[in-house]
Amino acid sequence: MDSRNITHFVENNKKLIAVAALAVILLAAFKPTLMQSVSYTTAYEGAKASFYGIYDAQMNKYYTPSARGSASLCQLYGTALKFDPDDPYAGMPNLVGEMTSVMVPLSQSGWIPPDWVPSSWWRDATSWSNPSKVYEWHVKNPGGTYTAYRMEEWKTKWYVSFSAEWDSGPTPMISTETSNQRYRNMDVWFEFNTEPTWYFEKADKAYFAIAKVELSNIEFSAKDPTGQTYSASSTCRTLPMSPGSVLTLYTQPFGQAGSIAPGESAFTAYYYQNTTLNPQYFRDKVYCYVSLLDFGTTEWWDWLALKAKGDVVTMGFTVTQFVVGEWKVKDVGDLDFYGRWAKLASWGWTGLGDFFTAIAQWFANPFNIAGLSAFALLAIAIVTLIVLVYFFGIGPLIRLFRRGDE
């Protein structure tokens, strides 16, 4: 196409060229904003928790969705976790996890959960009054005026649950994922997003920092869909497992060493009333982890049946947050019960075991025992009567009963 044709094309398509040029400019301008996130856990203000990755301390291996190594399953979708470090049908079982959001407990306003919820899981929250504390400072300015600063302390709840599940087994004489396969010293890492949430441009923001993440409750048993409770294996252990333990917070993923000196953007992002907030605490993200020290599947023989179950652990945390500014949009939680079901399986004939279980349950009923005693006395009387008739005949017995009537 020569220059005359180009000039003619431009003159006849000025509007089309202008629209195309504007589209290119807008795409270039807004591309960072459009690509910055493809998902989020909640749209509320405050800390937002999500799964980040897994560290196998024994093998010194790190797993993330973008660096899964030899793992056949490594999915960490925000609040959901599915992980299998090896073959999908052999070796270690699947590690499955889920969590709630970090929420303000509704029980502080008088809500009481049903009786079947363990009271230790909510009793402490009934006496909470948020904000639990208020900190105020008055700083003298060079001109003689004073600036007042206020920071609030809020207590929030967060629950995490893990279960060991499988794709193969139980099968006799063959090693499967149910064959007492145990995770040892496996660290599950979490990310807390604490960056300010904005809803309207140029509107005031609230800034958040996590002051403490404390284990408040832990449960090693679970219920199946029928309501029956199954305990975890006797060797199941986690870290932490003592209520009151505090998780260490890290400024870098996996606690790896890195520069924590804030840059200019950090100071600009956390700038409140002409004063910079400490970027060591008021920052975009912090990280923590829990360890599965001994966690997995248990397999055993019950008469002629090979049975298996997976460990389940549910942890409740109290997350204390520092808030600068007014916290307007809160995630208020009404949580009745939280925790994963225990996975169970069986191979073989369970009839004999169920038969003896039914007998044991029958004898455990006191009314059945009373009925059985009465039946036993009647049977003894009948046997005695038969023996007497056999040895003495019916005549002497009839004369004996007649004599008793006289």
PEWOHU-V783893 format. One record per backbone hydrogen bond with DSSP energy under -0.5 kcal/mol. CO is the residue of the C=O (numbers start at 1). NH is the residue of the N-H. E is the energy in kcal/mol with one decimal. If there is no record, write none. Layout:
CO/NH/E + CO/NH/E
This chain:
2/6/-2.0 + 3/7/-2.5 + 4/8/-2.3 + 5/9/-2.4 + 6/10/-2.5 + 7/11/-2.3 + 8/12/-1.8 + 9/13/-1.0 + 10/13/-0.6 + 11/14/-0.6 + 13/17/-2.4 + 14/18/-2.4 + 15/19/-2.3 + 16/20/-2.3 + 17/21/-2.5 + 18/22/-2.3 + 19/23/-2.3 + 20/24/-2.0 + 21/25/-2.1 + 22/26/-2.6 + 23/27/-2.4 + 24/28/-2.2 + 25/29/-2.0 + 26/30/-2.6 + 27/31/-1.3 + 30/34/-2.4 + 31/35/-1.9 + 33/36/-0.7 + 48/193/-3.0 + 50/191/-3.0 + 53/189/-3.0 + 54/63/-3.0 + 55/57/-0.9 + 55/187/-3.0 + 56/60/-1.4 + 56/61/-1.6 + 61/56/-2.9 + 63/54/-2.4 + 64/67/-1.0 + 67/64/-1.2 + 68/71/-2.1 + 73/84/-2.7 + 74/76/-0.5 + 75/82/-2.5 + 76/78/-1.2 + 77/79/-1.4 + 77/80/-0.8 + 78/51/-3.6 + 79/99/-1.1 + 80/77/-1.5 + 81/97/-2.3 + 82/75/-3.0 + 83/95/-3.2 + 84/72/-1.1 + 84/73/-1.7 + 86/72/-0.8 + 87/90/-1.0 + 94/96/-0.6 + 94/165/-2.6 + 95/83/-1.9 + 96/163/-2.4 + 97/81/-2.6 + 98/161/-2.6 + 101/103/-0.9 + 103/105/-0.5 + 103/157/-3.4 + 104/333/-2.3 + 105/108/-0.9 + 106/109/-2.1 + 106/111/-0.8 + 107/110/-1.8 + 114/117/-1.5 + 116/118/-0.5 + 118/121/-1.8 + 119/122/-1.3 + 119/123/-2.5 + 122/126/-1.0 + 123/126/-0.7 + 124/127/-0.8 + 125/128/-1.2 + 133/153/-2.7 + 135/151/-3.1 + 137/149/-3.2 + 139/147/-2.8 + 141/144/-1.9 + 145/141/-4.0 + 147/139/-2.8 + 149/137/-2.6 + 151/135/-3.6 + 152/154/-0.5 + 152/323/-2.8 + 153/131/-0.6 + 153/132/-2.1 + 153/133/-1.1 + 154/156/-0.5 + 154/321/-3.0 + 156/319/-2.6 + 157/103/-2.6 + 158/317/-3.5 + 159/100/-2.4 + 160/315/-3.5 + 161/98/-2.0 + 162/313/-2.2 + 163/96/-2.5 + 163/165/-0.6 + 165/94/-2.5 + 171/174/-1.3 + 174/176/-0.5 + 176/179/-1.4 + 178/180/-2.6 + 180/182/-0.5 + 181/297/-2.4 + 183/295/-2.0 + 185/57/-2.0 + 185/187/-0.6 + 186/292/-3.3 + 187/55/-2.7 + 187/189/-0.6 + 188/290/-1.9 + 189/52/-3.0 + 189/53/-1.0 + 190/288/-1.5 + 191/50/-1.4 + 191/193/-0.6 + 192/194/-0.7 + 192/286/-1.7 + 193/48/-1.6 + 194/208/-0.7 + 196/198/-0.5 + 200/203/-2.0 + 207/324/-2.5 + 209/211/-0.7 + 209/322/-3.4 + 212/320/-2.6 + 213/247/-2.8 + 214/318/-3.0 + 215/244/-3.5 + 217/316/-3.0 + 219/314/-2.3 + 220/232/-0.8 + 220/312/-0.5 + 222/230/-3.6 + 223/342/-0.6 + 224/227/-2.5 + 228/224/-2.4 + 230/222/-2.5 + 233/236/-1.7 + 237/293/-0.8 + 237/294/-2.1 + 239/291/-3.1 + 241/243/-0.5 + 242/245/-2.1 + 245/215/-3.0 + 250/287/-2.7 + 252/255/-1.8 + 253/256/-1.8 + 263/267/-1.5 + 264/268/-2.1 + 265/269/-2.5 + 266/270/-1.5 + 268/271/-0.6 + 270/272/-0.6 + 270/277/-2.6 + 272/275/-1.4 + 275/272/-2.8 + 278/281/-1.4 + 278/282/-2.8 + 281/283/-1.4 + 284/194/-2.8 + 284/195/-0.9 + 286/192/-3.1 + 287/250/-3.2 + 288/190/-3.3 + 290/188/-2.9 + 291/239/-2.4 + 291/293/-1.0 + 292/186/-1.9 + 294/237/-2.0 + 295/183/-4.2 + 296/311/-2.8 + 298/309/-2.1 + 300/307/-3.1 + 302/305/-1.8 + 304/349/-0.8 + 305/302/-3.4 + 305/307/-0.7 + 306/347/-2.5 + 307/300/-2.4 + 308/345/-2.0 + 309/298/-2.5 + 311/164/-2.2 + 313/162/-2.9 + 314/219/-2.2 + 315/160/-2.6 + 316/216/-3.0 + 316/217/-1.9 + 317/158/-2.0 + 317/319/-0.6 + 318/214/-2.4 + 318/320/-0.7 + 319/156/-2.2 + 319/321/-0.5 + 320/211/-2.5 + 320/212/-1.4 + 321/154/-2.9 + 322/209/-1.9 + 323/152/-2.9 + 323/325/-0.5 + 324/207/-3.0 + 325/327/-0.6 + 326/328/-1.0 + 328/330/-0.9 + 329/45/-1.9 + 330/332/-1.0 + 331/104/-2.9 + 331/333/-0.6 + 333/106/-2.1 + 334/336/-0.7 + 343/310/-1.6 + 345/308/-2.3 + 347/306/-3.7 + 348/350/-0.6 + 350/354/-2.5 + 351/355/-2.3 + 352/356/-2.2 + 353/357/-2.0 + 354/358/-2.5 + 355/359/-2.0 + 356/360/-2.4 + 357/361/-2.2 + 358/362/-2.2 + 359/363/-2.3 + 360/364/-1.1 + 362/365/-1.2 + 364/366/-0.6 + 365/369/-1.6 + 366/370/-2.2 + 367/371/-2.3 + 368/372/-2.5 + 369/373/-2.1 + 370/374/-2.1 + 371/375/-2.3 + 372/376/-2.2 + 373/377/-2.2 + 374/378/-2.1 + 375/379/-2.5 + 376/380/-2.3 + 377/381/-2.2 + 378/382/-2.2 + 379/383/-2.5 + 380/384/-2.5 + 381/385/-2.2 + 382/386/-2.3 + 383/387/-2.3 + 384/388/-2.2 + 385/389/-2.3 + 386/390/-2.1 + 387/391/-2.0 + 388/392/-2.7 + 388/393/-0.5 + 389/393/-1.5 + 392/396/-0.6 + 393/397/-0.7 + 394/398/-2.0 + 395/399/-2.5 + 396/400/-2.0 + 397/401/-2.3 + 398/402/-2.4 + 399/403/-2.2 + 400/404/-1.5 + 401/405/-1.1 + 402/406/-1.3
